[in-house]
Amino acid sequence: MVQTYRQLRLDLSAALAEFLDPSEAHAESIRWFEEGLNLSRSWMAAHGGELAPGSARRQVSAWVRRRKTGEPWAYILGWCLFRDRRFQVTRDTLIPRPETDLLVEAALEVGKRLRVERCVDVGTGSGIIAVSLALESGWQVSATDLSPGALVVARRNAADLGARVAFLEGNLLDPVPDPLGLVVANLPYVDPADEPTLQRELAFEPASALFAPDRGLALSVALLTTARVRQAPACLLEIGAGQGGELCRRALGLGWGKALVHQDFVGHDRILVALV
């Protein structure tokens, strides 16, 4: 079949629209060309009428077959951008979300205001938080995770991006010596009861990084408890929509002097900041 690059992208958009919203399908088709085939919009504007080689058509067809099963594009591609940096992702790690950028921004602001020298990223996954903080602050950054597979990915990302991070395998803060410094985490916060209603792409991400007992609150509360006992100056958590009020109450009950919530781009609870 003879296709120009422009027609190939139109056909791709149509194939994606069979299971995505048309606007999402259009946007994703552009991403596939830019990120997967390394063909920018400006290149397409100038060369879209040229014939696409068979290798490009076969590659796109293979990607479509995987995407139709619900597999996220980031896993198919093998990487994802976060704060304009390329992070490798695998099925051992969550795919970075834009909302986590808010957690990094809040951590930088709180940490600099408190003049911390150390920071711990708990449940680091692909390492996006730890690596970003290491590259954007002067802090000594460490990171923990229970998953050996996730730590392999995180260490690779840190090495590729030139970030100095001490990665430690273990539960929450257990492997980290005192003093802790700032504690930051994007822990599992999804209520297991919500699993049947979630988008099918989430089935490809590690359940251990998504779901937590006690309506999604258990690990957040456990970290708030341990961080307070070990005298961390602050603990910042990415949280689920609607969890802010209860987590603030629990944080205050655990002895934190102040607890506040930042909303995300659409007004949902997203970042909990607990301060001594």
C-alpha positions in Angstrom: 0.0 0.0 0.0 1.4 3.4 -1.0 1.0 6.1 1.6 2.4 9.6 2.1 3.5 10.5 5.6 0.4 12.8 5.8 -1.9 10.0 4.8 -0.2 7.6 7.3 -0.8 10.1 10.1 -4.5 10.5 9.1 -4.9 6.7 9.0 -3.3 6.5 12.4 -5.6 9.1 13.8 -8.6 7.2 12.4 -7.3 3.9 13.9 -6.8 5.5 17.3 -10.3 7.1 17.1 -11.8 3.6 17.2 -11.1 3.5 21.0 -10.2 7.1 21.9 -12.0 10.4 21.8 -11.3 12.0 18.3 -9.4 14.9 19.8 -7.3 12.6 21.9 -6.7 10.4 18.8 -5.5 13.4 16.8 -3.2 14.6 19.6 -1.8 11.1 20.2 -1.1 10.5 16.4 1.0 13.7 16.4 2.9 12.5 19.5 3.6 9.1 17.8 5.1 10.9 14.8 7.1 13.3 16.9 8.3 10.9 19.7 8.2 7.6 17.9 9.2 8.4 14.4 11.1 11.6 15.2 9.2 13.6 12.6 8.4 17.1 13.9 5.4 19.1 12.9 7.6 21.5 10.9 9.1 18.5 9.1 5.6 17.2 8.4 4.5 20.5 7.0 7.4 20.5 4.6 7.6 16.8 3.7 4.2 15.3 4.5 3.5 14.7 0.9 6.5 12.4 0.5 6.0 8.6 0.4 6.4 6.9 3.8 8.7 3.9 3.6 7.5 0.4 4.4 9.5 0.4 7.7 7.6 3.4 9.0 4.2 1.9 8.0 5.1 -1.5 9.6 6.3 0.2 12.8 3.1 2.3 13.1 0.9 -0.9 12.5 2.8 -2.7 15.2 2.3 0.1 17.7 -1.4 0.3 16.8 -1.9 -3.4 17.6 -0.4 -2.9 21.0 -2.3 0.3 21.7 -5.6 -1.4 20.8 -5.1 -3.7 23.8 -5.0 -0.6 26.0 -1.3 -0.5 26.5 -0.3 3.1 27.2 1.8 4.9 24.6 4.6 5.6 27.1 5.1 1.8 27.7 5.1 1.2 23.9 7.6 4.0 23.4 9.7 3.2 26.5 10.0 6.7 27.8 8.0 9.8 28.9 8.8 13.4 29.3 8.6 15.0 32.8 9.8 18.6 33.4 11.2 18.5 29.9 13.5 15.5 30.7 13.2 12.1 29.2 12.6 9.3 31.7 12.6 5.7 30.9 9.5 3.8 32.0 8.7 0.1 32.1 5.8 -2.0 33.5 7.7 -1.9 36.8 7.0 1.8 37.1 4.1 4.2 36.9 3.9 6.5 33.9 4.6 10.1 35.0 1.6 12.4 35.3 1.5 16.2 34.9 0.0 16.5 38.4 3.3 15.2 39.9 5.0 18.4 38.6 2.9 20.2 41.3 4.5 18.0 44.0 8.0 18.8 42.7 7.2 22.6 42.6 5.8 22.5 46.2 8.8 20.5 47.5 11.2 23.0 46.0 9.3 25.9 47.5 8.9 24.4 51.0 12.5 23.0 51.1 14.1 26.3 50.1 11.9 28.2 52.6 12.9 25.8 55.4 16.6 25.7 54.2 16.8 22.0 54.2 19.9 20.2 53.1 18.4 16.7 52.6 15.4 15.2 50.9 13.9 11.7 50.7 11.7 10.6 47.8 9.6 7.7 49.1 8.3 5.2 46.6 10.4 6.6 43.9 9.2 4.5 41.0 11.0 5.7 37.8 12.8 8.3 39.9 11.1 11.4 38.4 10.8 13.2 41.7 14.2 12.3 43.1 16.0 13.1 39.9 14.2 16.4 39.3 14.9 17.5 42.9 18.6 16.5 42.7 19.0 18.4 39.5 17.1 21.5 40.6 18.3 22.0 44.2 21.5 21.7 46.1 20.1 19.0 48.4 21.4 15.6 49.2 18.7 13.4 47.7 17.9 9.8 48.6 15.1 7.7 47.3 13.4 4.4 48.4 11.2 1.8 46.8 10.1 -1.7 47.6 10.4 -2.8 43.9 13.8 -4.0 42.7 12.6 -3.5 39.1 11.6 0.1 39.7 14.9 0.8 41.3 16.7 -0.5 38.2 14.8 2.0 36.1 15.3 4.8 38.6 19.0 4.3 38.8 19.2 4.2 35.0 17.3 7.5 34.7 19.5 9.2 37.3 22.7 8.0 35.5 21.3 9.1 32.1 20.4 12.6 33.4 23.5 13.1 35.5 21.6 13.2 38.8 23.3 12.2 42.1 20.7 10.2 44.1 21.2 7.5 46.7 18.7 4.7 45.9 17.7 2.4 48.7 15.5 -0.7 48.6 13.0 -1.0 51.4 9.6 0.1 52.9 8.9 3.8 53.2 11.6 5.4 55.3 13.0 2.2 56.8 16.3 2.2 54.8 17.0 5.9 55.3 19.2 7.0 58.2 18.6 10.1 60.2 18.4 13.1 59.8 15.8 12.7 57.1 15.3 16.3 55.8 12.3 17.0 53.6 10.1 13.9 52.9 8.3 13.8 49.6 6.3 11.0 48.1 3.8 10.0 45.4 2.6 6.8 47.1 -0.3 4.6 46.0 -3.5 6.4 46.9 -6.3 4.8 44.8 -9.1 3.1 46.7 -9.2 -0.6 45.6 -13.0 -0.4 45.4 -12.6 2.0 42.5 -10.6 -0.5 40.4 -13.6 -1.6 38.2 -14.3 2.0 37.2 -10.8 2.9 36.1 -9.6 3.4 32.5 -8.3 0.2 31.0 -4.8 1.7 30.5 -4.2 1.5 34.3 -4.4 -2.3 34.1 -0.9 -2.2 32.5 0.6 -0.2 35.4 1.8 -1.9 38.6 -1.1 -2.4 41.0 1.3 -2.1 43.9 2.0 1.5 42.9 -1.7 2.4 42.5 -3.8 0.9 45.2 -3.7 1.3 49.0 -5.9 0.0 51.8 -8.2 2.2 53.9 -9.8 3.8 50.9 -6.4 4.7 49.5 -5.2 6.4 52.6 -3.1 3.8 54.4 0.3 4.4 53.0 0.0 8.2 53.2 -1.0 7.9 56.9 1.9 5.5 57.6 4.4 7.8 56.0 3.0 10.9 57.9 3.3 8.9 61.1 6.9 7.8 60.6 8.1 11.1 59.2 6.7 12.9 62.3 8.2 10.4 64.7 11.5 10.8 63.0 11.3 14.6 63.2 11.2 15.4 59.5 10.6 19.2 59.1 7.9 18.6 56.5 6.2 15.9 54.6 4.7 16.5 51.1 2.4 13.9 49.5 0.6 13.6 46.2 -2.9 12.5 47.1 -6.2 11.6 45.5 -9.2 13.8 44.8 -11.3 14.3 47.9 -8.6 12.9 50.3 -7.3 16.3 51.5 -9.7 17.0 54.3 -9.3 13.7 56.1 -5.5 13.5 55.6 -5.2 17.0 57.0 -7.1 15.9 60.1 -5.0 12.8 60.5 -1.8 14.8 60.0 -2.8 17.2 62.8 -3.8 14.3 65.0 -0.3 12.8 64.5 1.3 15.9 65.8 2.1 17.9 62.7 1.7 21.6 63.5 0.1 22.6 60.2 -1.4 20.8 57.3 -2.7 22.3 54.0 -3.8 21.1 50.6 -3.0 22.3 47.1 -5.4 21.7 44.3 -4.5 20.5 40.8 -5.3 22.0 37.4 -9.0 21.1 37.6 -9.5 22.0 41.3 -9.1 18.5 42.8 -7.1 17.9 46.0 -3.6 16.9 44.9 -0.8 17.9 47.2 -0.8 17.6 51.0 1.8 19.7 52.8 2.4 18.8 56.5 4.7 21.1 58.5 6.1 20.9 62.0 
